[in-house]
């Protein structure tokens, strides 16, 4: 009986996912649309790399990964804290909690330097999240986020060179890397067009 109580039931994880879904706003850059796009990227990675990962655990991690933005930065840290609390409340065992929380901590470009990313769950989440920061969608996300934060145009352009254009070097899987290189070239083209018009 004790072992049963300490299991993380699928229906409880699905409930946590729905709770998380309801907490995100509808912003394009970090709201529920971003989360759903990350989930779609994760499915493509799994299919192309033939990775065996618990689909419920993956979806749970993805839908929890940006909740910390409701609190502040470092958002991966706060997302992990919120997730740990929800997963404990759901009766998940320590091993499952550690796996999900570590994956969430390790997804962030800036915060992941402090976290060891060893599981496929963490690698998939990290790659999928970064892929959504590239291409036309990623290009738009940067400008929308900059507008919300009051970031100057110069600082926005600097952000592309300091972070966005480097993301392809951080991919864990061949499929992710291939798509990241392709989408990074789109970003370069868009920056070139923008630069031409600004000049």
CORVEN-V34937 format. One record per residue. PSI is psi in whole degrees, -180 to 180 (999 if undefined). OMEGA is omega as a letter, one per 30 degrees, with the letter a starting at -180 (* if undefined). Layout:
# CORVEN-V34937
psi = {PSI;PSI}
omega = {OMEGA;OMEGA}
This chain:
# CORVEN-V34937
psi = {-42;-40;-40;-40;-25;6;155;97;143;-43;-31;-39;-37;-36;-42;-41;-43;-37;-46;-45;-41;-19;-23;147;-174;25;150;-34;-42;12;-159;-30;-37;-46;-44;-36;-40;-41;-43;-41;-40;-39;-42;-40;-47;-46;-43;-28;-4;51;137;112;145;117;-32;-42;-41;-49;-39;-48;-42;-42;-15;-15;-24;11;-29;-17;-20;-21;-49;-158;148;120;-31;-37;-48;-35;-41;-42;-48;-44;-43;-41;-46;-41;-36;-41;-31;-7;22;148;164;-35;-44;-44;-47;-44;-46;-45;-41;-40;-42;-42;-35;-1;-23;138;-45;-34;-23;-15;-22;-2;137;125;100;-27;153;-36;-49;-39;-41;-48;-45;-47;-46;-40;-41;-34;-32;-9;4;174;-166;-40;-47;-39;-48;-39;-42;-45;-36;-45;-42;-41;-43;-36;-4;27;138;164;-42;-43;-34;-46;-37;-37;-38;-44;-30;-24;-63;-45;-5;-9;-33;-23;-9;5;147;-24;154;-45;-47;-44;-43;-48;-37;-42;-44;-46;-27;-38;-35;-42;-43;-42;-44;-40;-36;-44;-46;-44;-40;-41;-36;-33;999}
omega = {l;l;l;a;a;l;l;a;a;a;l;l;l;l;l;l;l;l;l;a;a;a;l;l;a;l;a;a;a;a;a;l;l;a;a;l;l;l;l;l;a;l;l;l;a;a;a;a;a;a;l;l;a;a;l;l;l;a;l;a;a;a;l;a;a;l;a;l;l;a;a;a;f;a;l;l;a;l;l;l;l;a;l;l;a;a;l;l;l;l;l;l;a;a;l;l;a;a;a;a;l;l;a;l;a;a;a;l;a;a;a;l;a;a;l;a;a;a;l;l;l;a;l;l;a;a;a;l;a;l;l;l;a;a;a;l;l;l;l;a;a;a;l;l;l;l;l;a;a;a;a;l;l;l;l;l;l;l;l;a;a;a;a;a;l;a;a;a;a;a;a;a;a;a;a;a;l;l;a;l;l;a;l;l;l;l;l;l;l;l;l;l;l;l;l;l;l;l;*}
